[in-house]
């Protein structure tokens, strides 16, 4: 785990190791959200290249709802 500090203007520097790992560059867009008491920062458009069944879950879709929807679709196929 890597720690960062919140500055006087509430800015946080993402540590170099993490920036390199996920290929963040200056002016990259990120999405900031909360999950419980955690802050989550996700690169915007970071789900490119996902294919196949379940790729829609990458946008935050609830897995249970996703499976229900698939089952309904499968039930209506000839």
Phi and psi in degrees as a GROMACS rama.xvg file:
@    title "Ramachandran Plot"
@    xaxis  label "Phi"
@    yaxis  label "Psi"
@TYPE xy
-115.736  133.818  UNK-2
-97.9129  150.39  UNK-3
-132.481  163.953  UNK-4
-115.659  140.848  UNK-5
-86.0598  124.761  UNK-6
-78.9983  178.836  UNK-7
-59.5902  -29.2731  UNK-8
-99.1042  22.1426  UNK-9
62.8279  28.7918  UNK-10
-95.6063  146.232  UNK-11
-125.52  131.465  UNK-12
-90.25  124.853  UNK-13
-77.8142  123.517  UNK-14
-56.8114  146.246  UNK-15
-51.8878  -43.9927  UNK-16
-56.8889  -42.3906  UNK-17
-73.8925  -42.2152  UNK-18
-57.0213  -43.0918  UNK-19
-68.9012  -40.2484  UNK-20
-60.132  -38.6287  UNK-21
-109.665  12.1959  UNK-22
58.6409  47.7402  UNK-23
-83.5368  137.931  UNK-24
-122.306  163.652  UNK-25
-56.0108  140.194  UNK-26
70.2496  12.3209  UNK-27
-65.0713  145.232  UNK-28
-89.5177  138.496  UNK-29
-132.918  155.754  UNK-30
-105.586  132.266  UNK-31
-114.182  128.298  UNK-32
-146.083  171.919  UNK-33
-115.182  147.175  UNK-34
-132.583  101.748  UNK-35
66.5472  -126.109  UNK-36
-98.8979  14.7543  UNK-37
-101.745  147.51  UNK-38
-99.6989  130.086  UNK-39
-119.205  128.089  UNK-40
-115.941  121.737  UNK-41
-124.538  131.666  UNK-42
-59.013  130.774  UNK-43
-69.5392  138.067  UNK-44
72.5742  14.8205  UNK-45
-76.8318  5.53776  UNK-46
-107.275  15.777  UNK-47
-61.7536  144.999  UNK-48
89.1345  0.525518  UNK-49
-85.4115  131.08  UNK-50
-130.712  159.988  UNK-51
88.6151  -173.104  UNK-52
-60.6735  129.44  UNK-53
95.3754  -6.00905  UNK-54
-61.254  -26.2007  UNK-55
-69.079  -17.2488  UNK-56
-70.0066  -19.3615  UNK-57
-66.4387  -17.4465  UNK-58
-91.8421  10.7175  UNK-59
94.7626  5.88937  UNK-60
-60.8356  138.518  UNK-61
-66.8269  129.066  UNK-62
-61.9104  -39.0732  UNK-63
-64.9104  -44.755  UNK-64
-63.3446  -38.4358  UNK-65
-62.3298  -45.6578  UNK-66
-65.7999  -41.4725  UNK-67
-58.6383  -44.2792  UNK-68
-62.9075  -43.9445  UNK-69
-60.6304  -43.8924  UNK-70
-62.3563  -38.7828  UNK-71
-64.1561  -43.9825  UNK-72
-63.1239  -43.0791  UNK-73
-65.3941  -33.08  UNK-74
-69.1879  -22.3509  UNK-75
-95.2489  2.19656  UNK-76
-82.6591  145.209  UNK-77
